[in-house]
Amino acid sequence: MKNRLKVERAILDITQEELAKKIGVSRQTINAIEKNRYVPSTVLALKLSAVFGKPVNEFFELEEGD
């Protein structure tokens, strides 16, 4: 799965730590998602959607073979 989390975070000008606090996870979790080492749960994806004010599919995208 590809994601635009780092780009969207830059648009809002917030750090990994700030985003993590907003959705109740560690900074390491945000880092792992951005580096495609962790696929977020539905609940986490929906929390991210609320922070960015965009549908989940605008920052997460399935790749061929997912």
C-alpha positions in Angstrom: 0.0 0.0 0.0 1.3 3.4 -0.9 0.5 6.5 1.2 0.8 10.2 1.0 0.9 10.7 4.8 4.3 12.6 4.8 3.1 14.9 2.0 -0.3 15.6 3.8 1.6 16.2 7.0 3.8 18.7 5.3 0.8 20.5 3.9 -0.5 21.0 7.4 3.0 21.8 8.6 2.9 19.4 11.5 5.6 17.1 12.8 5.3 13.4 13.3 5.1 14.0 17.0 2.2 16.5 16.7 0.3 14.2 14.4 0.9 11.2 16.7 -0.5 13.2 19.7 -3.6 14.2 17.7 -4.5 10.6 17.0 -3.2 8.9 20.1 -0.3 6.9 18.8 3.5 7.1 19.1 5.7 9.1 16.8 7.3 5.8 15.8 3.9 4.6 14.5 3.6 7.6 12.3 7.2 7.0 11.0 6.5 3.3 10.3 3.3 4.2 8.4 5.1 6.8 6.3 7.9 4.3 5.5 5.3 1.6 4.5 6.4 -0.7 7.4 3.1 -0.6 9.1 -0.5 -0.7 7.7 -2.8 1.2 9.9 -6.0 -0.2 11.3 -9.3 1.1 10.0 -9.8 3.1 13.2 -6.4 4.7 12.8 -7.0 5.4 9.1 -10.3 7.1 10.0 -8.6 9.2 12.7 -6.0 10.3 10.1 -8.9 11.1 7.7 -10.4 13.4 10.4 -7.2 15.2 11.0 -6.5 15.9 7.3 -10.2 16.5 6.5 -9.9 14.2 3.5 -11.3 10.7 2.7 -8.9 7.8 3.5 -8.4 6.9 -0.1 -6.9 10.3 -0.8 -3.8 9.4 1.2 -3.8 5.6 1.2 -3.8 3.7 -2.1 -3.7 0.0 -2.8 -0.9 -1.2 -5.1 -1.1 -4.0 -7.5 -0.9 -7.3 -5.6 -2.3 -5.9 -2.3 
